[in-house]
Amino acid sequence: MQLDSQHILNSLTLTMSEFIQKINNLEPINLDPFSSQDTIVVMIDMINGFCNTGPLHSDFVQQMVPDMSIFLDKVIAKNIPIISYRDSHPIDTAEFHDYPPHCLAGTAESDLVDELHREVLIDVPKNSTNGFLATNPLELVNGPSIKHIIVIGCVTDICVRDFATTMNKHLHEINQKATVYVVENFTDTFHIDGVHDRQVEHMLSMYQMNNSGIEVIRF
């Protein structure tokens, strides 16, 4: 295919302007419609290695922690299960061909940040960006009563997008009529000038997830 750059840029300007307006105008919803019988919350990589220290940590991710802590307490008060995925890599992991060494198993980088630790969390260590490929408690997800899977965490354009997209396709495969939600104000990504623009990557990932049937919401 010979790409027409002007056509693509014009189309992107129109499409993305409308989507950015949609995201900026999202009205916060409350937890009232969600119950312990039909809802699961998935928290991805809210660990020291992405919040506080190490080569991949981001202040933008760390800034979500106080509000996310309040949200977790509200979820727990409703007895909604929470699955917490944590990068926990062996020293020889293949992922280090693509990313700098980070979040080694048994180190503080792989630990959940203190502010989000709760005894009731279902802890799932993972060795790739896609938590769905880890050893999952799928008996929770596959139950016929589950209607809502709410995803929070980091980073928007890698681990969150990987998990949410795969989970959504899994639900299609097993013919389960449940909705995957990504909470826009409880997901974020990193910024590197000239390499990885935080706002652009966050917005593009939200757009891609939204187009694949994932519902973007705010709490």
Backbone as numpy.savetxt, mean C-alpha at the origin, in Angstrom:
# Nx Ny Nz CAx CAy CAz Cx Cy Cz
4.93 0.15 -32.78 4.09 1.35 -32.78 4.96 2.60 -32.78
4.70 3.50 -33.68 5.39 4.79 -33.71 4.60 5.76 -32.83
5.22 6.22 -31.76 4.52 7.04 -30.79 4.49 8.50 -31.22
3.33 9.12 -31.10 3.13 10.53 -31.39 3.24 11.30 -30.08
4.38 11.91 -29.86 4.64 12.53 -28.56 3.66 13.65 -28.25
3.30 14.45 -29.23 2.41 15.57 -28.96 1.00 15.08 -28.60
0.55 14.06 -29.33 -0.76 13.48 -29.01 -0.76 12.91 -27.59
0.30 12.19 -27.24 0.38 11.57 -25.91 0.41 12.64 -24.83
1.21 13.69 -25.02 1.32 14.73 -24.00 0.02 15.50 -23.84
-0.67 15.76 -24.95 -1.96 16.45 -24.87 -2.98 15.60 -24.13
-3.00 14.30 -24.45 -3.94 13.39 -23.81 -3.64 13.26 -22.32
-2.36 13.16 -21.99 -1.98 13.04 -20.59 -2.36 14.29 -19.80
-2.17 15.45 -20.40 -2.52 16.69 -19.72 -3.99 16.72 -19.36
-4.85 16.37 -20.31 -6.28 16.36 -20.06 -6.67 15.30 -19.04
-6.20 14.08 -19.28 -6.59 12.96 -18.41 -6.09 13.15 -16.99
-4.83 13.51 -16.86 -4.26 13.63 -15.53 -4.79 14.85 -14.78
-5.10 15.92 -15.51 -5.68 17.08 -14.84 -7.00 16.71 -14.19
-7.82 15.94 -14.90 -9.11 15.51 -14.35 -8.91 14.56 -13.16
-7.92 13.66 -13.27 -7.71 12.70 -12.19 -7.14 13.39 -10.95
-6.22 14.33 -11.14 -5.67 15.06 -10.00 -6.77 15.81 -9.27
-7.68 16.41 -10.03 -8.80 17.11 -9.41 -9.67 16.13 -8.62
-9.90 14.94 -9.18 -10.68 13.93 -8.48 -10.02 13.56 -7.16
-8.72 13.31 -7.18 -8.01 12.92 -5.96 -8.02 14.05 -4.94
-7.75 15.27 -5.39 -7.72 16.40 -4.46 -9.07 16.68 -3.83
-10.14 16.26 -4.48 -11.49 16.52 -3.97 -12.12 15.31 -3.27
-11.32 14.28 -3.01 -11.86 13.13 -2.29 -12.35 13.55 -0.91
-13.57 13.16 -0.59 -14.11 13.44 0.74 -13.78 12.29 1.68
-13.27 12.59 2.87 -12.99 11.51 3.83 -14.26 10.74 4.16
-14.11 9.44 4.28 -15.23 8.60 4.70 -14.93 8.08 6.12
-15.90 7.47 6.74 -15.67 6.91 8.07 -15.75 5.39 8.01
-15.44 4.79 9.14 -15.38 3.33 9.21 -16.74 2.67 9.46
-17.77 3.45 9.61 -19.07 2.89 9.98 -19.53 1.74 9.08
-19.36 1.83 7.75 -19.86 0.74 6.90 -19.03 -0.55 6.96
-17.88 -0.51 7.61 -16.97 -1.65 7.60 -17.05 -2.38 8.94
-17.11 -3.71 8.87 -17.24 -4.50 10.10 -16.19 -5.60 10.14
-16.08 -6.22 11.31 -15.12 -7.31 11.47 -15.51 -8.54 10.67
-16.75 -8.64 10.27 -17.20 -9.80 9.49 -16.87 -9.68 8.01
-16.76 -8.44 7.51 -16.62 -8.30 6.05 -15.40 -7.51 5.60
-14.51 -7.16 6.54 -13.40 -6.25 6.21 -12.07 -6.78 6.72
-11.02 -6.53 5.94 -9.64 -6.76 6.35 -8.85 -5.49 6.04
-7.99 -5.10 6.94 -7.05 -4.00 6.68 -5.66 -4.60 6.45
-4.99 -4.13 5.41 -3.64 -4.59 5.07 -2.70 -3.39 5.20
-1.68 -3.53 6.04 -0.68 -2.47 6.22 0.65 -2.97 5.67
1.25 -2.18 4.81 2.44 -2.63 4.08 3.67 -1.81 4.46
4.67 -2.49 4.99 6.03 -1.95 5.15 6.13 -0.67 5.98
5.32 -0.57 7.02 5.48 0.58 7.92 6.52 0.21 8.98
7.73 0.07 8.51 8.84 -0.43 9.32 9.95 0.61 9.37
10.89 0.39 10.28 11.96 1.38 10.48 12.74 1.65 9.20
12.96 0.62 8.39 13.77 0.77 7.19 13.16 1.64 6.12
11.85 1.93 6.24 11.20 2.85 5.30 10.74 4.14 5.97
10.74 4.14 7.30 10.27 5.33 8.04 11.39 6.11 8.72
12.37 5.41 9.28 13.28 6.06 10.22 14.75 6.00 9.86
15.19 4.92 9.24 16.63 4.74 9.04 16.90 3.84 7.85
18.13 3.86 7.33 18.49 3.00 6.22 18.39 3.70 4.87
18.91 3.07 3.81 19.03 3.72 2.51 17.71 4.01 1.82
16.61 3.36 2.23 15.33 3.55 1.56 14.29 4.26 2.43
14.71 4.81 3.57 13.72 5.45 4.42 13.34 6.81 3.85
12.14 7.26 4.21 11.61 8.52 3.69 10.88 9.27 4.79
11.18 10.55 4.92 10.46 11.37 5.89 8.97 11.47 5.53
8.67 11.40 4.24 7.26 11.48 3.82 6.47 10.29 4.35
7.09 9.13 4.36 6.44 7.94 4.90 6.30 8.06 6.41
7.36 8.52 7.06 7.34 8.66 8.52 6.25 9.63 8.97
5.97 10.63 8.17 4.98 11.64 8.55 3.55 11.08 8.61
3.32 9.92 8.00 1.99 9.31 8.06 1.72 8.61 9.39
2.78 8.31 10.13 2.67 7.42 11.28 1.67 7.90 12.34
1.69 9.17 12.78 0.76 9.56 13.85 -0.71 9.35 13.48
-1.12 9.80 12.29 -2.52 9.62 11.88 -2.85 8.15 11.62
-1.87 7.41 11.12 -2.10 5.98 10.88 -2.27 5.25 12.21
-1.58 5.67 13.23 -1.72 5.07 14.55 -3.15 5.25 15.07
-3.70 6.44 14.90 -5.08 6.70 15.31 -6.04 5.82 14.51
-5.78 5.70 13.22 -6.62 4.87 12.36 -6.59 3.41 12.81
-5.41 2.88 13.11 -5.31 1.50 13.57 -6.14 1.27 14.82
-6.10 2.21 15.75 -6.87 2.05 16.99 -8.37 2.01 16.70
-8.82 2.80 15.74 -10.24 2.77 15.36 -10.60 1.42 14.72
-9.69 0.90 13.91 -9.92 -0.40 13.27 -9.97 -1.50 14.32
-9.04 -1.47 15.25 -8.98 -2.48 16.30 -10.21 -2.42 17.19
-10.70 -1.21 17.44 -11.90 -1.07 18.27 -13.11 -1.75 17.62
-13.08 -1.91 16.29 -14.16 -2.60 15.59 -13.84 -4.08 15.36
-12.71 -4.54 15.93 -12.28 -5.94 15.80 -12.03 -6.37 14.36
-11.66 -5.41 13.51 -11.33 -5.72 12.11 -9.90 -6.27 12.06
-9.67 -7.42 11.43 -8.31 -7.97 11.35 -7.37 -7.05 10.58
-6.12 -7.00 11.02 -5.09 -6.20 10.35 -3.91 -7.10 10.03
-3.57 -7.21 8.75 -2.38 -7.94 8.31 -1.25 -6.94 8.10
-0.12 -7.15 8.74 1.02 -6.24 8.64 2.16 -6.93 7.90
2.44 -6.47 6.69 3.55 -7.02 5.90 4.82 -6.24 6.21
5.93 -6.99 6.35 7.23 -6.37 6.65 8.30 -6.94 5.72
9.03 -6.06 5.02 10.23 -6.52 4.35 11.15 -7.16 5.38
11.63 -8.37 5.07 12.51 -9.09 5.99 13.40 -9.99 5.14
14.50 -9.41 4.65 15.30 -10.06 3.61 16.49 -10.84 4.17
16.78 -12.03 3.60 18.07 -12.66 3.87 19.17 -11.88 3.16
20.39 -12.07 3.60 21.52 -11.29 3.07 21.72 -11.52 1.58
21.33 -12.71 1.08 21.57 -13.04 -0.31 20.32 -12.91 -1.18
19.35 -12.09 -0.75 18.11 -11.99 -1.49 18.32 -11.46 -2.91
17.59 -12.01 -3.85 17.69 -11.57 -5.24 17.24 -10.12 -5.41
16.40 -9.62 -4.50 15.90 -8.25 -4.64 17.02 -7.22 -4.58
18.16 -7.58 -3.96 19.25 -6.62 -3.85 19.98 -6.41 -5.18
19.59 -7.14 -6.22 20.06 -6.81 -7.56 19.35 -5.56 -8.10
18.15 -5.28 -7.56 17.35 -4.17 -8.05 17.32 -2.98 -7.11
17.54 -3.22 -5.81 17.48 -2.16 -4.81 18.67 -2.27 -3.88
19.07 -1.17 -3.23 20.17 -1.26 -2.26 19.79 -2.21 -1.12
20.78 -2.86 -0.50 20.49 -3.72 0.64 19.70 -2.95 1.71
18.63 -3.59 2.20 17.75 -2.92 3.16 16.95 -3.95 3.93
16.53 -3.58 5.11 15.56 -4.35 5.90 15.94 -5.82 6.01
17.18 -6.08 6.44 17.62 -7.45 6.63 16.86 -8.10 7.79
16.54 -9.37 7.62 15.84 -10.11 8.67 16.64 -10.06 9.97
15.96 -9.82 11.06 16.61 -9.80 12.36 17.23 -8.47 12.74
17.12 -7.46 11.86 17.66 -6.14 12.17 16.52 -5.18 12.49
16.88 -4.04 13.09 15.87 -3.05 13.46 15.15 -2.49 12.24
15.83 -2.45 11.08 15.19 -1.94 9.88 13.94 -2.74 9.52
13.94 -4.02 9.81 12.83 -4.89 9.46 11.69 -4.85 10.47
11.89 -4.14 11.59 10.87 -4.09 12.64 9.83 -3.02 12.35
8.59 -3.31 12.69 7.53 -2.33 12.62 7.90 -1.13 13.49
7.55 0.08 13.05 7.83 1.25 13.88 7.06 1.12 15.19
7.66 1.60 16.25 7.08 1.41 17.59 5.66 1.95 17.69
5.40 3.09 17.05 4.10 3.74 17.20 2.95 2.92 16.60
3.27 1.99 15.71 2.23 1.20 15.05 2.16 -0.24 15.57
3.00 -0.57 16.52 2.97 -1.93 17.05 1.69 -2.14 17.85
0.99 -3.23 17.50 -0.20 -3.65 18.24 -0.15 -5.17 18.34
-0.52 -5.69 19.50 -0.43 -7.14 19.72 -1.31 -7.93 18.76
-2.40 -7.33 18.30 -3.36 -8.08 17.48 -2.97 -8.14 16.00
-1.92 -7.45 15.59 -1.54 -7.46 14.18 -1.14 -8.87 13.74
-1.54 -9.23 12.54 -1.11 -10.50 11.93 0.17 -10.21 11.15
1.30 -10.66 11.67 2.61 -10.33 11.12 2.98 -11.26 9.96
3.32 -10.66 8.80 3.72 -11.46 7.63 5.03 -10.91 7.08
6.17 -11.57 7.36 7.43 -11.16 6.73 7.37 -11.47 5.23
8.06 -10.64 4.44 8.07 -10.86 2.99 9.46 -10.59 2.43
9.74 -11.22 1.29 11.06 -11.12 0.67 10.99 -10.54 -0.74
9.87 -9.93 -1.09 9.77 -9.23 -2.37 8.91 -8.00 -2.18
8.83 -7.17 -3.22 7.98 -5.99 -3.11 6.51 -6.36 -3.00
6.14 -7.54 -3.46 4.73 -7.93 -3.51 4.39 -8.86 -2.35
3.75 -8.30 -1.33 3.40 -9.09 -0.16 2.48 -10.25 -0.46
1.70 -10.15 -1.54 0.78 -11.24 -1.85 1.52 -12.54 -2.12
2.78 -12.46 -2.53 3.56 -13.65 -2.85 4.17 -14.29 -1.60
4.03 -13.63 -0.45 4.54 -14.20 0.80 3.59 -15.29 1.29
3.90 -15.86 2.45 3.02 -16.86 3.05 1.84 -16.13 3.66
0.71 -16.16 2.94 -0.41 -15.31 3.29 -1.49 -16.05 4.06
-2.19 -15.33 4.94 -3.37 -15.90 5.61 -4.59 -15.82 4.68
-4.53 -16.55 3.58 -5.57 -16.43 2.57 -6.92 -16.96 3.04
-6.92 -17.73 4.14 -8.20 -18.17 4.66 -9.06 -16.98 5.09
-8.40 -15.87 5.47 -9.14 -14.65 5.78 -9.71 -14.02 4.52
-8.84 -13.90 3.52 -9.22 -13.22 2.29 -10.27 -14.00 1.51
-10.13 -15.31 1.49 -10.98 -16.14 0.64 -12.35 -16.45 1.25
-12.56 -16.04 2.48 -13.86 -16.31 3.09 -14.97 -15.58 2.34
-16.10 -16.23 2.15 -17.17 -15.65 1.34 -17.76 -14.38 1.92
-17.54 -14.12 3.22 -18.12 -12.92 3.82 -17.29 -11.67 3.58
-16.03 -11.84 3.14 -15.15 -10.68 2.97 -15.59 -9.86 1.76
-15.84 -8.57 2.01 -16.29 -7.66 0.96 -15.36 -6.46 0.77
-14.52 -6.21 1.77 -13.69 -5.00 1.74 -12.26 -5.34 2.17
-11.28 -4.98 1.35 -9.86 -5.12 1.70 -9.24 -3.74 1.57
-8.86 -3.17 2.71 -8.37 -1.79 2.78 -6.85 -1.81 2.90
-6.16 -1.18 1.96 -4.70 -1.22 1.90 -4.12 0.15 2.27
-3.15 0.14 3.20 -2.42 1.34 3.60 -0.94 1.00 3.62
-0.07 2.02 3.64 1.36 1.76 3.80 2.22 2.39 2.73
3.38 1.81 2.51 4.34 2.35 1.55 5.00 1.20 0.77
5.63 1.53 -0.40 5.50 2.80 -1.07 4.45 2.67 -2.16
3.80 3.82 -2.50 2.65 3.79 -3.39 2.94 3.06 -4.68
4.07 3.39 -5.32 4.33 2.95 -6.69 5.08 1.62 -6.77
5.35 1.00 -5.63 6.02 -0.31 -5.69 5.21 -1.30 -4.85
5.44 -1.34 -3.56 4.85 -2.40 -2.73 3.33 -2.29 -2.62
2.81 -1.07 -2.49 1.36 -0.91 -2.38 0.69 -1.28 -3.69
1.20 -0.75 -4.79 0.60 -1.06 -6.10 0.73 -2.54 -6.43
1.89 -3.14 -6.16 2.07 -4.56 -6.44 1.03 -5.40 -5.69
0.90 -5.14 -4.38 -0.02 -5.95 -3.58 -1.47 -5.71 -3.99
-1.88 -4.45 -4.07 -3.29 -4.15 -4.34 -3.72 -4.71 -5.69
-2.87 -4.58 -6.69 -3.22 -5.06 -8.03 -3.32 -6.58 -8.04
-2.37 -7.26 -7.41 -2.41 -8.72 -7.38 -3.60 -9.22 -6.57
-3.87 -8.59 -5.44 -5.02 -8.98 -4.64 -6.31 -8.83 -5.44
-6.43 -7.74 -6.17 -7.64 -7.51 -6.96 -7.82 -8.61 -8.02
-6.73 -9.00 -8.67 -6.82 -10.05 -9.68 -7.08 -11.42 -9.05
-6.55 -11.64 -7.84 -6.84 -12.88 -7.12 -8.33 -13.00 -6.84
-8.94 -11.90 -6.41 -10.38 -11.92 -6.14 -11.16 -12.24 -7.41
-10.71 -11.69 -8.54 -11.36 -12.03 -9.81 -11.22 -13.52 -10.10
-10.04 -14.06 -9.88 -9.77 -15.46 -10.21 -10.65 -16.40 -9.40
-10.86 -16.08 -8.13 -11.69 -16.96 -7.31 -13.17 -16.52 -7.33
-13.46 -15.55 -8.18 -14.84 -15.09 -8.40 -15.49 -14.57 -7.12
-14.67 -13.82 -6.38 -15.18 -13.23 -5.13 -15.48 -11.76 -5.35
-16.68 -11.36 -5.04 -17.11 -9.98 -5.29 -16.77 -9.11 -4.09
-15.50 -8.82 -3.96 -15.01 -7.94 -2.90 -14.28 -6.76 -3.56
-14.15 -5.69 -2.80 -13.50 -4.48 -3.31 -12.18 -4.26 -2.59
-11.14 -3.95 -3.36 -9.86 -3.53 -2.81 -9.84 -2.00 -2.79
-9.55 -1.44 -1.64 -9.45 0.01 -1.48 -7.99 0.37 -1.18
-7.51 1.46 -1.75 -6.23 2.03 -1.35 -6.53 3.39 -0.72
-6.02 3.59 0.49 -6.29 4.83 1.23 -5.24 5.86 0.84
-5.65 6.85 0.07 -4.70 7.80 -0.53 -3.89 8.55 0.52
-4.51 8.95 1.61 -3.78 9.72 2.63 -3.00 8.84 3.59
-3.11 7.53 3.47 -2.29 6.61 4.25 -1.36 5.79 3.37
-1.02 6.33 2.20 0.03 5.77 1.36 0.93 6.91 0.91
2.20 6.62 0.71 3.12 7.65 0.24 4.35 6.97 -0.34
5.22 7.77 -0.96 6.42 7.23 -1.56 7.57 8.20 -1.33
8.74 7.87 -1.84 9.94 8.66 -1.59 10.19 9.65 -2.72
11.08 10.59 -2.49 11.43 11.59 -3.51 12.95 11.65 -3.69
13.38 11.59 -4.94 14.79 11.82 -5.30 14.80 12.78 -6.46
15.35 13.97 -6.29 15.36 14.98 -7.35 15.92 14.43 -8.65
15.17 14.62 -9.73 15.64 14.23 -11.05 15.57 12.74 -11.33
15.17 11.95 -10.34 15.14 10.50 -10.49 13.75 9.93 -10.23
13.17 10.35 -9.13 11.89 9.76 -8.68 11.08 10.87 -8.04
10.16 11.45 -8.81 9.33 12.53 -8.29 8.17 11.96 -7.48
8.15 12.29 -6.22 7.17 11.70 -5.30 5.73 11.94 -5.75
5.38 13.16 -6.07 4.00 13.46 -6.43 3.60 12.77 -7.73
4.48 12.79 -8.72 4.17 12.17 -10.01 3.97 10.66 -9.85
4.90 10.00 -9.15 4.82 8.55 -9.01 3.59 8.14 -8.18
3.29 8.91 -7.16 2.11 8.63 -6.34 0.84 8.76 -7.18
0.75 9.86 -7.93 -0.44 10.11 -8.74 -0.60 9.08 -9.85
0.48 8.75 -10.55 0.40 7.76 -11.63 -0.03 6.39 -11.10
0.47 6.03 -9.93 0.10 4.73 -9.35 -1.36 4.72 -8.93
-1.82 5.82 -8.35 -3.25 5.90 -8.01 -4.10 5.79 -9.27
-3.67 6.44 -10.33 -4.41 6.38 -11.60 -4.46 4.95 -12.14
-3.33 4.26 -12.13 -3.28 2.88 -12.64 -4.13 1.96 -11.79
-4.06 2.10 -10.46 -4.86 1.24 -9.60 -6.35 1.53 -9.78
-6.70 2.79 -9.84 -8.09 3.16 -10.05 -8.63 2.57 -11.34
-7.83 2.59 -12.40 -8.26 2.06 -13.70 -8.37 0.54 -13.72
-7.74 -0.12 -12.74 -7.82 -1.57 -12.70 -8.92 -2.07 -11.78
-9.73 -1.15 -11.25 -10.87 -1.55 -10.43 -10.66 -1.37 -8.94
-9.51 -0.86 -8.54 -9.24 -0.58 -7.13 -9.84 0.79 -6.79
-10.47 0.88 -5.65 -11.14 2.13 -5.26 -10.20 2.96 -4.40
-9.96 4.19 -4.82 -9.11 5.12 -4.07 -9.99 5.93 -3.13
-9.66 5.90 -1.84 -10.47 6.58 -0.83 -9.57 7.35 0.14
-10.22 8.11 1.00 -9.55 8.77 2.12 -10.33 8.51 3.40
-9.58 8.41 4.51 -10.20 8.35 5.82 -9.87 9.64 6.56
